[in-house]
């Protein structure tokens, strides 16, 4: 009578499976917000909050890319740069509007327009 071979169990090591997909969402969203923030500076200063949000989200995406969990480092960098540009342009335009508004004498304009 022959004995069956001994059972050694499944092979050791990491279980086989699908590798985790890269987490590219934050870099992409940051880039989109950053690009949109630049032209929206002229529309009721919407570029300032969008630029700040783009810079924050892109920074988080850049951290993921540096850690190896995302593959879109260039998109995160583009979002960080364009978000900062949008925020700075919006703040500069706001400062310019406030300082230019102080030099205008609105009483003279309204009194002379009726003549």
C-alpha positions in Angstrom: 0.0 0.0 0.0 1.3 3.5 -0.9 0.9 6.5 1.2 -0.2 9.8 -0.3 2.3 12.6 -0.4 2.2 15.0 2.6 0.1 18.2 2.3 2.2 21.3 2.8 -0.6 23.9 2.5 -0.8 26.9 0.2 2.4 28.6 -1.0 3.7 31.2 1.4 4.2 34.9 0.7 1.9 37.6 -0.3 -1.5 36.5 -1.6 -1.9 37.1 -5.3 -4.3 39.8 -6.3 -4.9 42.9 -8.2 -2.5 45.8 -7.2 -4.2 48.9 -5.8 -5.1 51.5 -8.3 -3.4 54.9 -8.1 -5.2 57.6 -6.2 -5.1 60.4 -8.8 -8.3 62.2 -7.9 -6.8 65.0 -5.7 -4.1 66.0 -8.2 -6.7 66.1 -11.1 -9.3 68.1 -9.1 -6.6 70.5 -7.9 -5.4 71.1 -11.5 -8.9 71.7 -12.7 -9.7 74.1 -9.8 -6.4 75.9 -10.4 -7.0 76.4 -14.1 -10.5 77.6 -13.6 -9.4 80.0 -10.8 -7.4 82.2 -13.1 -10.2 83.5 -15.4 -12.7 83.6 -12.5 -10.6 86.2 -10.8 -12.5 88.8 -12.8 -15.9 87.3 -11.8 -16.7 88.6 -8.4 -13.3 87.5 -7.1 -14.2 83.8 -7.3 -10.6 83.1 -8.1 -9.4 83.7 -4.6 -11.3 80.9 -2.9 -10.9 78.6 -5.9 -7.2 79.3 -6.0 -6.8 78.6 -2.3 -8.8 75.4 -2.6 -6.8 74.3 -5.7 -3.5 74.9 -3.8 -4.6 72.9 -0.8 -6.1 69.9 -2.8 -3.0 69.9 -5.1 -0.7 69.9 -2.2 -2.5 66.8 -0.8 -2.3 65.2 -4.2 1.4 66.0 -4.4 1.9 64.3 -1.0 0.2 61.2 -2.3 2.4 61.3 -5.5 5.6 61.6 -3.4 4.5 58.7 -1.2 3.9 56.5 -4.3 0.1 56.2 -4.0 -0.6 58.4 -7.0 1.0 58.7 -10.5 0.1 62.2 -11.4 2.7 64.4 -9.8 2.8 66.8 -12.8 -0.9 67.4 -12.5 -0.7 68.1 -8.8 2.2 70.5 -9.5 0.2 72.3 -12.2 -2.7 72.6 -9.8 -0.5 74.0 -7.1 1.1 76.6 -9.4 -2.1 77.7 -11.1 -4.0 77.8 -7.8 -1.4 80.0 -6.3 -1.4 82.3 -9.4 -5.2 82.5 -9.3 -5.2 83.4 -5.6 -2.4 86.0 -5.9 -4.1 87.6 -8.9 -7.4 87.7 -7.1 -5.8 89.3 -4.0 -3.9 91.8 -6.1 -7.1 92.8 -8.0 -9.0 93.2 -4.7 -6.2 95.4 -3.3 -6.2 97.4 -6.5 -10.0 97.8 -6.5 -10.0 99.0 -2.9 -7.2 101.5 -3.3 -8.6 102.8 -6.6 -12.0 103.3 -5.0 -10.6 105.6 -2.4 -9.4 108.2 -5.0 -12.9 108.6 -6.6 -15.1 111.3 -5.3 -18.5 109.8 -5.8 -20.4 113.0 -4.7 -18.9 115.0 -7.5 -19.8 112.4 -10.1 -23.4 112.1 -8.9 -23.9 115.9 -8.6 -22.4 116.7 -12.0 -24.2 114.0 -13.9 -27.5 115.7 -13.6 -26.3 118.9 -15.3 
